[in-house]
Amino acid sequence: MDLTYKTKKLQCMCEDPNYNKELIKKYGSEVAKKLPKRIKELKAFDSLNDIPITLPFRRHKLTGDREGQFAINITNQYRLIFRQEENNIIIEDLRDIKKIEIMEVSKHYE
């Protein structure tokens, strides 16, 4: 899958090992260890449909003010929130979503 990011800083924190200290400071060592791995795994999937709905990923649709967005687990507390890149065109078949935009790393229920 192709990934884009909401901000350049978010991309650096997810993909650039030079940002590891900042990642640890902001989210803790467990997230700093697992987040880059999750990003590599997302890139390896062919489409959104290929991301498992079971643990450890637990892909799921979000609701409310996050309608149209999805999340996967990074740890028990933190998740990675993303949406299909072409958000103005709603694609119902997850097999057709091959580009996603990473929106944020968030703590569950914050």
N, C-alpha and C positions, 0 to 999 in steps of 0.2 A: 504494500500500500504506500501511497505517497503522503507525506506529512508536511503541513505548513504550520506556522505558529502565529498566535495572536500578536505576540511581540518578539522582537529580536532577543531581548533579555531572557524570555522564557525559552526560546530555542537554545540559547547558550547554556542555560541551566540544565536543560534536558540532554544536550549532546556534547558539550565541551568539557572535557575533564578538568580544564583550568578553573572551572567554576565550582569544583567540588567543595571547597571550604565554604563558599557562600550557600551552597545547597544544604550542607550540614547545619550551618548556622540558622537557616530559615526553617528547615523541615526535620532536622535530626539525621543521625547517621544511617538509620534503617532505610529512610526514603532516599537518601543520597546514594545508597548502594543499589536499591531496587529500581529507581526511576530510569536511569540509562538502560538498564536491561529491558524494562517494559517498552521503551522507545524502539530498541532494536527488534523486539518481538513484534511490535505493531508493524514495522516496516517489512517484516518477513511475511505477513499475512497478505493474501491476494485481495481480499475485500473485507468489508465490515462484518459480513455474515460469517467469516472464518474465525472471528474472535470468540472464544468460548463464553457461554453464559454461566459456566460453572467456575468454581474457584480454581486457580488463584486469580483469574481475570475478572469473572463475574460481570460481563458486559450487560448493561441495562440502560433502557431509555429513561430520561429524566422528565419530570412533569412540572406543572406550575410555571413559574417565571423562567424555567430552564427547558421549556418545551422545545423539541427539535434537537436537543443535545443528548449525548450519551456519556456514560462513565464506565471506567474499569478500575478495579482495585490496584493500588500500589502496595499498601499495607492494610492492616485492619482498620486504621484510622484515616488514612489518606487515599484519595482517588484522583485519577486523571480525567478531566472533563474535556470533551471534544464534540465536534459537529461535522457533518459532511461539509466539504469545502465549498461547494456550490449551494449555499444555504437558501438562495432565492428560488431554487428548483427543488421541490420535494420529491425525493425518490423513495418509493415504498419498498422496493426489493433491495434488501441489504447486500445482495450479491453484486449489485450495480454500483455500490459506493466504494470507490477505490482511492479516493482522495479525502483526507480528513484534516481539519484545522484543530490543533491543540489549543484549548482556550485557557486552561489553568490547572494548577495542582491545588486541591482543596481538602480541608479536613471535613469528614462526614458531618452533616447536620450543623454546619456553621454558617 
